[in-house]
Amino acid sequence: MQINHLEFILYVSNQEKSKAFYELMFQQAPTLHVPGMTEFTLNEFTKIGLMPNDGIAKIVSPTLPHPENGNGIPRCELYLTIENLEEQFPRLLNAGATLINPISPRDWGDTVGYLADFDGHVIALASKK
């Protein structure tokens, strides 16, 4: 299988609130913002999407539980290697992210801080040595 494009879609309880948070985090406007989907193009191969819980529930329910039942339960991790970690991490905490684990050197060689967005999605902000 050859993958030409990768998009991660996070299920969110409030599309507008999440859009504002990720806009601040990515420091860019979404490339798509319509009722039911917001997308951020990170590079030519990668996008992050935000889809309301009720929207995806129309597709996955009743086979799977309603996504809102998983809010606050770690369901995924976005591991983002960035520049200016010491500057960006507190900026997201000030925007309403929840601190999970402070910035510190990790066994695998990266320096990483962990936080969560409004729906409990884990965001790891990392810098390489």
Secondary structure as UniProt FT lines:
FT   STRAND          6..12
FT   HELIX           15..26
FT   STRAND          32..34
FT   TURN            35..36
FT   STRAND          37..43
FT   TURN            44..45
FT   STRAND          46..52
FT   HELIX           53..60
FT   TURN            61..63
FT   HELIX           67..70
FT   TURN            71..72
FT   STRAND          77..81
FT   HELIX           85..94
FT   TURN            95..96
FT   STRAND          98..105
FT   TURN            107..108
FT   STRAND          111..116
FT   TURN            118..119
FT   STRAND          122..127
//
